[in-house]
Every structure is written in structure tokens, then in C-alpha cells.
Amino acid sequence: MTRVRTWQAAIGRAEQARQAATDAEQTTARMKQALSRTDAAQAADRLAATWTQQEEDPQ
């Protein structure tokens, strides 16, 4: 019976490690998406600033 408990404990730890890895992957994906949105927003802001200057000063 001790071997069964040892195996059950090992399986439990492996399952916890798998879940932690999945959680970390999901967190990383969310961070990448947020950074991508931030980069896109900053690029849009730069483009809008350039376009506004050209419209105000059409030389």
C-alpha cells in the first residue's frame, strides 16, 4: 500500500507541475498580447501626430 501512496503523491505533484506550467504559458501569452496592443497604440499615436502636423502645416 505504501508504493501506491508514493505513486499517487508523485502523480499529484506531476499534475500540479503541469497545471503551473499551463498557467505560466497563459500568463506569458496575455503579457505578449498586452505588449503588442501597447506597441500598436504607440505606433498609431505617432502616426496620428505626424498626420496632424502635416494637416496643420501643409508645406
N, C-alpha and C positions, 0 to 999 in steps of 0.2 A: 504494500500500500504506500510505502514511503516513496518508491520510484514514481508512482502515479502522481503523487502530490508534487514531487520535484518537476516532473514533466508539465503538470498543469501550471505551476508557477512560472516555468520557463516560457510556456506558451502565452501566458498572461503578460509577461514582460515584453515578449516579442510583439504582441498585439498593441501594447501601449507605445512601443517604439515606432511601429508602423503608423499609428494614429498621429504621433508627434511629428513624424516626417511629412505626413499628408498636410497637417496644419501649417507646417513651415512652408511647404510648397504653395499653399493657398495664400498665405501672408505675402510671400515673395511676389506672386502674381498680382495681388492687389497693389503692392507698392510700385511695381513696374507700370501698371495701368495709371496710377496716380501721377507718377513722374512723366509719363507720356502725355497725359492731359495737361500737366503744368507746362511742359515744353511746347505743346501745341498752342496753348493760351498765350504764352510769351511770344511765340512767333507771330501769332495773329495780332497781338498788341503792337509789335514792331512794324508789321506791315500796315496796320491802320494808322500808326503815327506817321509813317512815310507817305502814305496816300493822302492824309490830311494836309501835310505840309505842301505837297505838290498841288493840291486843290486850292489852297490859300495863296500860293505863290507860283502861278503858272508861267514860269520863265523858261 
